[in-house]
Amino acid sequence: MSILDQIKEHAEVIGADGVHVGTVDAVEGNRIKLTKQSTTHDHHHYIDGGLVATVEDGTVRLSANGDVAVTLEDEPDDE
């Protein structure tokens, strides 16, 4: 089982610095799709699954600080 298989819908995503990054909408392939409500824009943002450090107690902790993870978000062109 990969670490991404452990991620549940509505899990909180936290940066390595403890900053709230967003809320999981779904895992799609090797990316975490954040809910639209958890972002400042009216579309989904994605975070590369490679940034996931741990998944504990319904919380996804990233290996990057929150501000860095936000700048690394992968936003598809078709949304």
PDB file with SEQRES, HELIX, SHEET and CRYST1 records, atoms N, CA, C and O in Angstrom:
SEQRES   1 A   79  MET SER ILE LEU ASP GLN ILE LYS GLU HIS ALA GLU VAL          
SEQRES   2 A   79  ILE GLY ALA ASP GLY VAL HIS VAL GLY THR VAL ASP ALA          
SEQRES   3 A   79  VAL GLU GLY ASN ARG ILE LYS LEU THR LYS GLN SER THR          
SEQRES   4 A   79  THR HIS ASP HIS HIS HIS TYR ILE ASP GLY GLY LEU VAL          
SEQRES   5 A   79  ALA THR VAL GLU ASP GLY THR VAL ARG LEU SER ALA ASN          
SEQRES   6 A   79  GLY ASP VAL ALA VAL THR LEU GLU ASP GLU PRO ASP ASP          
SEQRES   7 A   79  GLU                                                          
HELIX    1 AA1 ILE A    3  GLN A    6  5                                   4    
HELIX    2 AA2 LYS A   36  SER A   38  5                                   3    
HELIX    3 AA3 GLY A   49  LEU A   51  5                                   3    
HELIX    4 AA4 GLY A   66  THR A   71  1                                   6    
SHEET    1 AA1 6 TYR A  46  ASP A  48  0                                        
SHEET    2 AA1 6 ARG A  31  LEU A  34 -1                                        
SHEET    3 AA1 6 HIS A  20  GLU A  28 -1                                        
SHEET    4 AA1 6 GLU A  12  ILE A  14 -1                                        
SHEET    5 AA1 6 THR A  59  LEU A  62  1                                        
SHEET    6 AA1 6 VAL A  52  GLU A  56 -1                                        
CRYST1    1.000    1.000    1.000  90.00  90.00  90.00 P 1           1          
ATOM      1  N   MET A   1       0.852  -1.182   0.000  1.00  0.00           N  
ATOM      2  CA  MET A   1       0.000   0.000   0.000  1.00  0.00           C  
ATOM      3  C   MET A   1       0.897   1.244   0.000  1.00  0.00           C  
ATOM      4  O   MET A   1       1.799   1.380   0.826  1.00  0.00           O  
ATOM      5  N   SER A   2       0.626   2.136  -0.940  1.00  0.00           N  
ATOM      6  CA  SER A   2       1.416   3.367  -0.993  1.00  0.00           C  
ATOM      7  C   SER A   2       0.867   4.372   0.020  1.00  0.00           C  
ATOM      8  O   SER A   2      -0.244   4.223   0.529  1.00  0.00           O  
ATOM      9  N   ILE A   3       1.655   5.372   0.292  1.00  0.00           N  
ATOM     10  CA  ILE A   3       1.232   6.402   1.248  1.00  0.00           C  
ATOM     11  C   ILE A   3      -0.003   7.142   0.733  1.00  0.00           C  
ATOM     12  O   ILE A   3      -0.836   7.579   1.527  1.00  0.00           O  
ATOM     13  N   LEU A   4      -0.129   7.284  -0.583  1.00  0.00           N  
ATOM     14  CA  LEU A   4      -1.294   7.974  -1.144  1.00  0.00           C  
ATOM     15  C   LEU A   4      -2.571   7.174  -0.926  1.00  0.00           C  
ATOM     16  O   LEU A   4      -3.652   7.757  -0.846  1.00  0.00           O  
ATOM     17  N   ASP A   5      -2.471   5.850  -0.830  1.00  0.00           N  
ATOM     18  CA  ASP A   5      -3.645   5.013  -0.569  1.00  0.00           C  
ATOM     19  C   ASP A   5      -4.211   5.239   0.827  1.00  0.00           C  
ATOM     20  O   ASP A   5      -5.362   4.894   1.092  1.00  0.00           O  
ATOM     21  N   GLN A   6      -3.423   5.808   1.711  1.00  0.00           N  
ATOM     22  CA  GLN A   6      -3.846   6.060   3.085  1.00  0.00           C  
ATOM     23  C   GLN A   6      -4.616   7.382   3.237  1.00  0.00           C  
ATOM     24  O   GLN A   6      -5.207   7.639   4.286  1.00  0.00           O  
ATOM     25  N   ILE A   7      -4.608   8.216   2.191  1.00  0.00           N  
ATOM     26  CA  ILE A   7      -5.224   9.538   2.260  1.00  0.00           C  
ATOM     27  C   ILE A   7      -6.722   9.425   2.020  1.00  0.00           C  
ATOM     28  O   ILE A   7      -7.161   8.829   1.037  1.00  0.00           O  
ATOM     29  N   LYS A   8      -7.490   9.995   2.914  1.00  0.00           N  
ATOM     30  CA  LYS A   8      -8.952   9.961   2.840  1.00  0.00           C  
ATOM     31  C   LYS A   8      -9.506  11.325   2.435  1.00  0.00           C  
ATOM     32  O   LYS A   8      -8.888  12.362   2.677  1.00  0.00           O  
ATOM     33  N   GLU A   9     -10.678  11.300   1.817  1.00  0.00           N  
ATOM     34  CA  GLU A   9     -11.384  12.521   1.458  1.00  0.00           C  
ATOM     35  C   GLU A   9     -11.629  13.352   2.715  1.00  0.00           C  
ATOM     36  O   GLU A   9     -11.953  12.801   3.767  1.00  0.00           O  
ATOM     37  N   HIS A  10     -11.481  14.639   2.620  1.00  0.00           N  
ATOM     38  CA  HIS A  10     -11.681  15.630   3.678  1.00  0.00           C  
ATOM     39  C   HIS A  10     -10.559  15.646   4.723  1.00  0.00           C  
ATOM     40  O   HIS A  10     -10.701  16.279   5.769  1.00  0.00           O  
ATOM     41  N   ALA A  11      -9.446  14.955   4.449  1.00  0.00           N  
ATOM     42  CA  ALA A  11      -8.296  15.021   5.354  1.00  0.00           C  
ATOM     43  C   ALA A  11      -7.678  16.410   5.252  1.00  0.00           C  
ATOM     44  O   ALA A  11      -7.673  17.024   4.185  1.00  0.00           O  
ATOM     45  N   GLU A  12      -7.166  16.888   6.359  1.00  0.00           N  
ATOM     46  CA  GLU A  12      -6.484  18.180   6.377  1.00  0.00           C  
ATOM     47  C   GLU A  12      -5.064  17.980   5.849  1.00  0.00           C  
ATOM     48  O   GLU A  12      -4.417  16.978   6.156  1.00  0.00           O  
ATOM     49  N   VAL A  13      -4.581  18.941   5.051  1.00  0.00           N  
ATOM     50  CA  VAL A  13      -3.218  18.907   4.528  1.00  0.00           C  
ATOM     51  C   VAL A  13      -2.430  20.002   5.230  1.00  0.00           C  
ATOM     52  O   VAL A  13      -2.809  21.173   5.198  1.00  0.00           O  
ATOM     53  N   ILE A  14      -1.319  19.607   5.870  1.00  0.00           N  
ATOM     54  CA  ILE A  14      -0.501  20.506   6.674  1.00  0.00           C  
ATOM     55  C   ILE A  14       0.925  20.522   6.119  1.00  0.00           C  
ATOM     56  O   ILE A  14       1.482  19.473   5.794  1.00  0.00           O  
ATOM     57  N   GLY A  15       1.502  21.700   6.016  1.00  0.00           N  
ATOM     58  CA  GLY A  15       2.888  21.808   5.597  1.00  0.00           C  
ATOM     59  C   GLY A  15       3.832  21.368   6.706  1.00  0.00           C  
ATOM     60  O   GLY A  15       3.407  21.191   7.848  1.00  0.00           O  
ATOM     61  N   ALA A  16       5.100  21.192   6.384  1.00  0.00           N  
ATOM     62  CA  ALA A  16       6.108  20.783   7.366  1.00  0.00           C  
ATOM     63  C   ALA A  16       6.230  21.797   8.494  1.00  0.00           C  
ATOM     64  O   ALA A  16       6.675  21.457   9.590  1.00  0.00           O  
ATOM     65  N   ASP A  17       5.836  23.038   8.232  1.00  0.00           N  
ATOM     66  CA  ASP A  17       5.895  24.106   9.229  1.00  0.00           C  
ATOM     67  C   ASP A  17       4.613  24.201  10.056  1.00  0.00           C  
ATOM     68  O   ASP A  17       4.483  25.095  10.892  1.00  0.00           O  
ATOM     69  N   GLY A  18       3.662  23.282   9.830  1.00  0.00           N  
ATOM     70  CA  GLY A  18       2.410  23.279  10.582  1.00  0.00           C  
ATOM     71  C   GLY A  18       1.320  24.148   9.996  1.00  0.00           C  
ATOM     72  O   GLY A  18       0.239  24.241  10.578  1.00  0.00           O  
ATOM     73  N   VAL A  19       1.564  24.787   8.864  1.00  0.00           N  
ATOM     74  CA  VAL A  19       0.592  25.670   8.233  1.00  0.00           C  
ATOM     75  C   VAL A  19      -0.432  24.853   7.439  1.00  0.00           C  
ATOM     76  O   VAL A  19      -0.068  23.949   6.687  1.00  0.00           O  
ATOM     77  N   HIS A  20      -1.722  25.184   7.617  1.00  0.00           N  
ATOM     78  CA  HIS A  20      -2.801  24.528   6.867  1.00  0.00           C  
ATOM     79  C   HIS A  20      -2.669  24.888   5.392  1.00  0.00           C  
ATOM     80  O   HIS A  20      -2.629  26.064   5.031  1.00  0.00           O  
ATOM     81  N   VAL A  21      -2.602  23.858   4.539  1.00  0.00           N  
ATOM     82  CA  VAL A  21      -2.470  24.064   3.104  1.00  0.00           C  
ATOM     83  C   VAL A  21      -3.815  23.911   2.404  1.00  0.00           C  
ATOM     84  O   VAL A  21      -4.098  24.626   1.443  1.00  0.00           O  
ATOM     85  N   GLY A  22      -4.653  22.978   2.880  1.00  0.00           N  
ATOM     86  CA  GLY A  22      -5.946  22.757   2.259  1.00  0.00           C  
ATOM     87  C   GLY A  22      -6.607  21.507   2.807  1.00  0.00           C  
ATOM     88  O   GLY A  22      -6.166  20.929   3.800  1.00  0.00           O  
ATOM     89  N   THR A  23      -7.685  21.103   2.129  1.00  0.00           N  
ATOM     90  CA  THR A  23      -8.457  19.922   2.496  1.00  0.00           C  
ATOM     91  C   THR A  23      -8.553  19.015   1.280  1.00  0.00           C  
ATOM     92  O   THR A  23      -8.816  19.480   0.171  1.00  0.00           O  
ATOM     93  N   VAL A  24      -8.342  17.727   1.488  1.00  0.00           N  
ATOM     94  CA  VAL A  24      -8.346  16.765   0.387  1.00  0.00           C  
ATOM     95  C   VAL A  24      -9.752  16.605  -0.184  1.00  0.00           C  
ATOM     96  O   VAL A  24     -10.711  16.368   0.551  1.00  0.00           O  
ATOM     97  N   ASP A  25      -9.858  16.736  -1.491  1.00  0.00           N  
ATOM     98  CA  ASP A  25     -11.081  16.407  -2.205  1.00  0.00           C  
ATOM     99  C   ASP A  25     -10.977  14.968  -2.700  1.00  0.00           C  
ATOM    100  O   ASP A  25     -11.926  14.192  -2.587  1.00  0.00           O  
ATOM    101  N   ALA A  26      -9.799  14.616  -3.257  1.00  0.00           N  
ATOM    102  CA  ALA A  26      -9.581  13.269  -3.783  1.00  0.00           C  
ATOM    103  C   ALA A  26      -8.093  13.089  -4.068  1.00  0.00           C  
ATOM    104  O   ALA A  26      -7.325  14.050  -4.099  1.00  0.00           O  
ATOM    105  N   VAL A  27      -7.713  11.841  -4.273  1.00  0.00           N  
ATOM    106  CA  VAL A  27      -6.380  11.533  -4.781  1.00  0.00           C  
ATOM    107  C   VAL A  27      -6.578  11.073  -6.210  1.00  0.00           C  
ATOM    108  O   VAL A  27      -7.350  10.151  -6.471  1.00  0.00           O  
ATOM    109  N   GLU A  28      -5.889  11.709  -7.124  1.00  0.00           N  
ATOM    110  CA  GLU A  28      -6.000  11.380  -8.541  1.00  0.00           C  
ATOM    111  C   GLU A  28      -4.610  11.049  -9.060  1.00  0.00           C  
ATOM    112  O   GLU A  28      -3.771  11.932  -9.241  1.00  0.00           O  
ATOM    113  N   GLY A  29      -4.383   9.782  -9.293  1.00  0.00           N  
ATOM    114  CA  GLY A  29      -3.064   9.346  -9.741  1.00  0.00           C  
ATOM    115  C   GLY A  29      -2.040   9.596  -8.658  1.00  0.00           C  
ATOM    116  O   GLY A  29      -2.157   9.063  -7.555  1.00  0.00           O  
ATOM    117  N   ASN A  30      -1.039  10.400  -8.961  1.00  0.00           N  
ATOM    118  CA  ASN A  30       0.013  10.732  -8.008  1.00  0.00           C  
ATOM    119  C   ASN A  30      -0.150  12.156  -7.470  1.00  0.00           C  
ATOM    120  O   ASN A  30       0.825  12.789  -7.067  1.00  0.00           O  
ATOM    121  N   ARG A  31      -1.399  12.655  -7.469  1.00  0.00           N  
ATOM    122  CA  ARG A  31      -1.642  14.022  -7.003  1.00  0.00           C  
ATOM    123  C   ARG A  31      -2.777  14.058  -5.995  1.00  0.00           C  
ATOM    124  O   ARG A  31      -3.691  13.233  -6.028  1.00  0.00           O  
ATOM    125  N   ILE A  32      -2.699  15.024  -5.108  1.00  0.00           N  
ATOM    126  CA  ILE A  32      -3.780  15.283  -4.163  1.00  0.00           C  
ATOM    127  C   ILE A  32      -4.570  16.467  -4.710  1.00  0.00           C  
ATOM    128  O   ILE A  32      -4.018  17.540  -4.956  1.00  0.00           O  
ATOM    129  N   LYS A  33      -5.849  16.256  -4.891  1.00  0.00           N  
ATOM    130  CA  LYS A  33      -6.739  17.324  -5.355  1.00  0.00           C  
ATOM    131  C   LYS A  33      -7.334  17.978  -4.116  1.00  0.00           C  
ATOM    132  O   LYS A  33      -7.947  17.299  -3.292  1.00  0.00           O  
ATOM    133  N   LEU A  34      -7.161  19.281  -3.975  1.00  0.00           N  
ATOM    134  CA  LEU A  34      -7.710  20.017  -2.846  1.00  0.00           C  
ATOM    135  C   LEU A  34      -9.109  20.517  -3.179  1.00  0.00           C  
ATOM    136  O   LEU A  34      -9.419  20.783  -4.340  1.00  0.00           O  
ATOM    137  N   THR A  35      -9.954  20.643  -2.154  1.00  0.00           N  
ATOM    138  CA  THR A  35     -11.294  21.177  -2.373  1.00  0.00           C  
ATOM    139  C   THR A  35     -11.208  22.626  -2.826  1.00  0.00           C  
ATOM    140  O   THR A  35     -10.265  23.338  -2.481  1.00  0.00           O  
ATOM    141  N   LYS A  36     -12.183  23.054  -3.592  1.00  0.00           N  
ATOM    142  CA  LYS A  36     -12.230  24.451  -4.029  1.00  0.00           C  
ATOM    143  C   LYS A  36     -12.356  25.385  -2.838  1.00  0.00           C  
ATOM    144  O   LYS A  36     -11.788  26.477  -2.845  1.00  0.00           O  
ATOM    145  N   GLN A  37     -13.097  24.970  -1.811  1.00  0.00           N  
ATOM    146  CA  GLN A  37     -13.313  25.817  -0.642  1.00  0.00           C  
ATOM    147  C   GLN A  37     -12.028  26.045   0.150  1.00  0.00           C  
ATOM    148  O   GLN A  37     -11.931  27.024   0.890  1.00  0.00           O  
ATOM    149  N   SER A  38     -11.046  25.165   0.007  1.00  0.00           N  
ATOM    150  CA  SER A  38      -9.827  25.308   0.792  1.00  0.00           C  
ATOM    151  C   SER A  38      -8.781  26.157   0.089  1.00  0.00           C  
ATOM    152  O   SER A  38      -7.682  26.346   0.612  1.00  0.00           O  
ATOM    153  N   THR A  39      -9.111  26.670  -1.091  1.00  0.00           N  
ATOM    154  CA  THR A  39      -8.161  27.506  -1.819  1.00  0.00           C  
ATOM    155  C   THR A  39      -8.729  28.914  -1.958  1.00  0.00           C  
ATOM    156  O   THR A  39      -9.905  29.153  -1.683  1.00  0.00           O  
ATOM    157  N   THR A  40      -7.892  29.824  -2.381  1.00  0.00           N  
ATOM    158  CA  THR A  40      -8.334  31.211  -2.536  1.00  0.00           C  
ATOM    159  C   THR A  40      -8.901  31.470  -3.919  1.00  0.00           C  
ATOM    160  O   THR A  40      -9.302  32.592  -4.228  1.00  0.00           O  
ATOM    161  N   HIS A  41      -8.935  30.445  -4.750  1.00  0.00           N  
ATOM    162  CA  HIS A  41      -9.448  30.598  -6.114  1.00  0.00           C  
ATOM    163  C   HIS A  41     -10.688  29.730  -6.279  1.00  0.00           C  
ATOM    164  O   HIS A  41     -10.975  28.883  -5.433  1.00  0.00           O  
ATOM    165  N   ASP A  42     -11.408  29.937  -7.346  1.00  0.00           N  
ATOM    166  CA  ASP A  42     -12.634  29.182  -7.582  1.00  0.00           C  
ATOM    167  C   ASP A  42     -12.375  27.959  -8.472  1.00  0.00           C  
ATOM    168  O   ASP A  42     -13.158  27.664  -9.374  1.00  0.00           O  
ATOM    169  N   HIS A  43     -11.293  27.270  -8.215  1.00  0.00           N  
ATOM    170  CA  HIS A  43     -10.997  26.035  -8.929  1.00  0.00           C  
ATOM    171  C   HIS A  43     -10.121  25.161  -8.040  1.00  0.00           C  
ATOM    172  O   HIS A  43      -9.572  25.621  -7.039  1.00  0.00           O  
ATOM    173  N   HIS A  44     -10.000  23.891  -8.424  1.00  0.00           N  
ATOM    174  CA  HIS A  44      -9.206  22.955  -7.635  1.00  0.00           C  
ATOM    175  C   HIS A  44      -7.715  23.212  -7.820  1.00  0.00           C  
ATOM    176  O   HIS A  44      -7.268  23.647  -8.882  1.00  0.00           O  
ATOM    177  N   HIS A  45      -6.969  22.937  -6.777  1.00  0.00           N  
ATOM    178  CA  HIS A  45      -5.514  22.932  -6.851  1.00  0.00           C  
ATOM    179  C   HIS A  45      -5.053  21.515  -6.586  1.00  0.00           C  
ATOM    180  O   HIS A  45      -5.764  20.726  -5.963  1.00  0.00           O  
ATOM    181  N   TYR A  46      -3.875  21.198  -7.054  1.00  0.00           N  
ATOM    182  CA  TYR A  46      -3.313  19.870  -6.893  1.00  0.00           C  
ATOM    183  C   TYR A  46      -1.938  19.978  -6.252  1.00  0.00           C  
ATOM    184  O   TYR A  46      -1.197  20.930  -6.498  1.00  0.00           O  
ATOM    185  N   ILE A  47      -1.607  18.993  -5.428  1.00  0.00           N  
ATOM    186  CA  ILE A  47      -0.279  18.919  -4.828  1.00  0.00           C  
ATOM    187  C   ILE A  47       0.324  17.581  -5.223  1.00  0.00           C  
ATOM    188  O   ILE A  47      -0.343  16.549  -5.138  1.00  0.00           O  
ATOM    189  N   ASP A  48       1.554  17.587  -5.645  1.00  0.00           N  
ATOM    190  CA  ASP A  48       2.236  16.361  -6.043  1.00  0.00           C  
ATOM    191  C   ASP A  48       2.335  15.405  -4.864  1.00  0.00           C  
ATOM    192  O   ASP A  48       2.708  15.804  -3.761  1.00  0.00           O  
ATOM    193  N   GLY A  49       2.001  14.153  -5.097  1.00  0.00           N  
ATOM    194  CA  GLY A  49       2.048  13.139  -4.052  1.00  0.00           C  
ATOM    195  C   GLY A  49       3.429  12.922  -3.475  1.00  0.00           C  
ATOM    196  O   GLY A  49       3.563  12.413  -2.362  1.00  0.00           O  
ATOM    197  N   GLY A  50       4.454  13.299  -4.211  1.00  0.00           N  
ATOM    198  CA  GLY A  50       5.826  13.163  -3.732  1.00  0.00           C  
ATOM    199  C   GLY A  50       6.137  14.070  -2.552  1.00  0.00           C  
ATOM    200  O   GLY A  50       7.143  13.874  -1.870  1.00  0.00           O  
ATOM    201  N   LEU A  51       5.287  15.061  -2.302  1.00  0.00           N  
ATOM    202  CA  LEU A  51       5.489  15.965  -1.170  1.00  0.00           C  
ATOM    203  C   LEU A  51       4.925  15.420   0.139  1.00  0.00           C  
ATOM    204  O   LEU A  51       5.138  16.015   1.195  1.00  0.00           O  
ATOM    205  N   VAL A  52       4.206  14.295   0.085  1.00  0.00           N  
ATOM    206  CA  VAL A  52       3.604  13.727   1.298  1.00  0.00           C  
ATOM    207  C   VAL A  52       4.688  13.054   2.135  1.00  0.00           C  
ATOM    208  O   VAL A  52       5.383  12.154   1.664  1.00  0.00           O  
ATOM    209  N   ALA A  53       4.820  13.503   3.381  1.00  0.00           N  
ATOM    210  CA  ALA A  53       5.781  12.900   4.308  1.00  0.00           C  
ATOM    211  C   ALA A  53       5.123  11.788   5.113  1.00  0.00           C  
ATOM    212  O   ALA A  53       5.661  10.685   5.206  1.00  0.00           O  
ATOM    213  N   THR A  54       3.954  12.075   5.699  1.00  0.00           N  
ATOM    214  CA  THR A  54       3.228  11.088   6.498  1.00  0.00           C  
ATOM    215  C   THR A  54       1.730  11.325   6.395  1.00  0.00           C  
ATOM    216  O   THR A  54       1.272  12.401   6.010  1.00  0.00           O  
ATOM    217  N   VAL A  55       0.985  10.289   6.750  1.00  0.00           N  
ATOM    218  CA  VAL A  55      -0.463  10.388   6.900  1.00  0.00           C  
ATOM    219  C   VAL A  55      -0.767   9.794   8.268  1.00  0.00           C  
ATOM    220  O   VAL A  55      -0.583   8.597   8.490  1.00  0.00           O  
ATOM    221  N   GLU A  56      -1.237  10.647   9.191  1.00  0.00           N  
ATOM    222  CA  GLU A  56      -1.498  10.206  10.561  1.00  0.00           C  
ATOM    223  C   GLU A  56      -2.802  10.816  11.056  1.00  0.00           C  
ATOM    224  O   GLU A  56      -3.043  12.012  10.892  1.00  0.00           O  
ATOM    225  N   ASP A  57      -3.637   9.984  11.662  1.00  0.00           N  
ATOM    226  CA  ASP A  57      -4.871  10.454  12.302  1.00  0.00           C  
ATOM    227  C   ASP A  57      -5.700  11.363  11.395  1.00  0.00           C  
ATOM    228  O   ASP A  57      -6.230  12.376  11.852  1.00  0.00           O  
ATOM    229  N   GLY A  58      -5.814  11.012  10.124  1.00  0.00           N  
ATOM    230  CA  GLY A  58      -6.627  11.794   9.202  1.00  0.00           C  
ATOM    231  C   GLY A  58      -5.996  13.092   8.744  1.00  0.00           C  
ATOM    232  O   GLY A  58      -6.677  13.946   8.178  1.00  0.00           O  
ATOM    233  N   THR A  59      -4.707  13.253   8.982  1.00  0.00           N  
ATOM    234  CA  THR A  59      -3.988  14.461   8.579  1.00  0.00           C  
ATOM    235  C   THR A  59      -2.841  14.090   7.649  1.00  0.00           C  
ATOM    236  O   THR A  59      -2.078  13.164   7.923  1.00  0.00           O  
ATOM    237  N   VAL A  60      -2.730  14.823   6.548  1.00  0.00           N  
ATOM    238  CA  VAL A  60      -1.642  14.638   5.597  1.00  0.00           C  
ATOM    239  C   VAL A  60      -0.575  15.677   5.910  1.00  0.00           C  
ATOM    240  O   VAL A  60      -0.839  16.879   5.866  1.00  0.00           O  
ATOM    241  N   ARG A  61       0.613  15.219   6.223  1.00  0.00           N  
ATOM    242  CA  ARG A  61       1.720  16.131   6.501  1.00  0.00           C  
ATOM    243  C   ARG A  61       2.696  16.100   5.329  1.00  0.00           C  
ATOM    244  O   ARG A  61       3.110  15.039   4.862  1.00  0.00           O  
ATOM    245  N   LEU A  62       3.047  17.294   4.875  1.00  0.00           N  
ATOM    246  CA  LEU A  62       3.937  17.419   3.725  1.00  0.00           C  
ATOM    247  C   LEU A  62       5.388  17.565   4.154  1.00  0.00           C  
ATOM    248  O   LEU A  62       5.677  17.932   5.293  1.00  0.00           O  
ATOM    249  N   SER A  63       6.292  17.276   3.238  1.00  0.00           N  
ATOM    250  CA  SER A  63       7.719  17.448   3.501  1.00  0.00           C  
ATOM    251  C   SER A  63       8.173  18.874   3.207  1.00  0.00           C  
ATOM    252  O   SER A  63       9.301  19.244   3.533  1.00  0.00           O  
ATOM    253  N   ALA A  64       7.311  19.671   2.598  1.00  0.00           N  
ATOM    254  CA  ALA A  64       7.612  21.073   2.279  1.00  0.00           C  
ATOM    255  C   ALA A  64       6.792  21.988   3.173  1.00  0.00           C  
ATOM    256  O   ALA A  64       5.690  21.627   3.586  1.00  0.00           O  
ATOM    257  N   ASN A  65       7.317  23.169   3.474  1.00  0.00           N  
ATOM    258  CA  ASN A  65       6.558  24.160   4.227  1.00  0.00           C  
ATOM    259  C   ASN A  65       5.320  24.571   3.442  1.00  0.00           C  
ATOM    260  O   ASN A  65       5.291  24.478   2.215  1.00  0.00           O  
ATOM    261  N   GLY A  66       4.302  25.024   4.161  1.00  0.00           N  
ATOM    262  CA  GLY A  66       3.032  25.383   3.543  1.00  0.00           C  
ATOM    263  C   GLY A  66       3.156  26.370   2.410  1.00  0.00           C  
ATOM    264  O   GLY A  66       2.531  26.191   1.365  1.00  0.00           O  
ATOM    265  N   ASP A  67       3.962  27.427   2.595  1.00  0.00           N  
ATOM    266  CA  ASP A  67       4.084  28.439   1.540  1.00  0.00           C  
ATOM    267  C   ASP A  67       4.776  27.888   0.302  1.00  0.00           C  
ATOM    268  O   ASP A  67       4.467  28.301  -0.816  1.00  0.00           O  
ATOM    269  N   VAL A  68       5.707  26.960   0.490  1.00  0.00           N  
ATOM    270  CA  VAL A  68       6.395  26.347  -0.642  1.00  0.00           C  
ATOM    271  C   VAL A  68       5.462  25.372  -1.353  1.00  0.00           C  
ATOM    272  O   VAL A  68       5.422  25.342  -2.583  1.00  0.00           O  
ATOM    273  N   ALA A  69       4.718  24.581  -0.599  1.00  0.00           N  
ATOM    274  CA  ALA A  69       3.784  23.618  -1.195  1.00  0.00           C  
ATOM    275  C   ALA A  69       2.750  24.330  -2.048  1.00  0.00           C  
ATOM    276  O   ALA A  69       2.366  23.830  -3.105  1.00  0.00           O  
ATOM    277  N   VAL A  70       2.297  25.492  -1.600  1.00  0.00           N  
ATOM    278  CA  VAL A  70       1.307  26.257  -2.363  1.00  0.00           C  
ATOM    279  C   VAL A  70       1.899  26.709  -3.690  1.00  0.00           C  
ATOM    280  O   VAL A  70       1.204  26.688  -4.705  1.00  0.00           O  
ATOM    281  N   THR A  71       3.151  27.113  -3.708  1.00  0.00           N  
ATOM    282  CA  THR A  71       3.769  27.563  -4.962  1.00  0.00           C  
ATOM    283  C   THR A  71       4.073  26.383  -5.870  1.00  0.00           C  
ATOM    284  O   THR A  71       4.245  26.567  -7.075  1.00  0.00           O  
ATOM    285  N   LEU A  72       4.143  25.165  -5.316  1.00  0.00           N  
ATOM    286  CA  LEU A  72       4.417  23.979  -6.118  1.00  0.00           C  
ATOM    287  C   LEU A  72       3.143  23.284  -6.579  1.00  0.00           C  
ATOM    288  O   LEU A  72       3.207  22.254  -7.250  1.00  0.00           O  
ATOM    289  N   GLU A  73       1.980  23.842  -6.221  1.00  0.00           N  
ATOM    290  CA  GLU A  73       0.719  23.225  -6.610  1.00  0.00           C  
ATOM    291  C   GLU A  73       0.635  23.118  -8.117  1.00  0.00           C  
ATOM    292  O   GLU A  73       0.974  24.053  -8.843  1.00  0.00           O  
ATOM    293  N   ASP A  74       0.186  21.981  -8.570  1.00  0.00           N  
ATOM    294  CA  ASP A  74       0.034  21.733  -9.995  1.00  0.00           C  
ATOM    295  C   ASP A  74      -1.420  21.944 -10.359  1.00  0.00           C  
ATOM    296  O   ASP A  74      -2.289  21.188  -9.925  1.00  0.00           O  
ATOM    297  N   GLU A  75      -1.682  22.942 -11.133  1.00  0.00           N  
ATOM    298  CA  GLU A  75      -3.043  23.301 -11.507  1.00  0.00           C  
ATOM    299  C   GLU A  75      -3.248  22.976 -12.991  1.00  0.00           C  
ATOM    300  O   GLU A  75      -2.634  23.618 -13.843  1.00  0.00           O  
ATOM    301  N   PRO A  76      -4.094  21.995 -13.318  1.00  0.00           N  
ATOM    302  CA  PRO A  76      -4.257  21.627 -14.727  1.00  0.00           C  
ATOM    303  C   PRO A  76      -4.885  22.762 -15.532  1.00  0.00           C  
ATOM    304  O   PRO A  76      -5.664  23.559 -15.009  1.00  0.00           O  
ATOM    305  N   ASP A  77      -4.531  22.817 -16.806  1.00  0.00           N  
ATOM    306  CA  ASP A  77      -5.020  23.876 -17.681  1.00  0.00           C  
ATOM    307  C   ASP A  77      -6.492  23.745 -18.025  1.00  0.00           C  
ATOM    308  O   ASP A  77      -7.129  24.733 -18.388  1.00  0.00           O  
ATOM    309  N   ASP A  78      -7.049  22.535 -17.916  1.00  0.00           N  
ATOM    310  CA  ASP A  78      -8.417  22.336 -18.371  1.00  0.00           C  
ATOM    311  C   ASP A  78      -9.470  22.636 -17.315  1.00  0.00           C  
ATOM    312  O   ASP A  78     -10.651  22.405 -17.575  1.00  0.00           O  
ATOM    313  N   GLU A  79      -9.105  23.139 -16.134  1.00  0.00           N  
ATOM    314  CA  GLU A  79     -10.113  23.486 -15.129  1.00  0.00           C  
ATOM    315  C   GLU A  79     -10.244  24.968 -14.986  1.00  0.00           C  
ATOM    316  O   GLU A  79     -11.048  25.442 -14.183  1.00  0.00           O  
TER     317      GLU A  79                                                      
END                                                                             
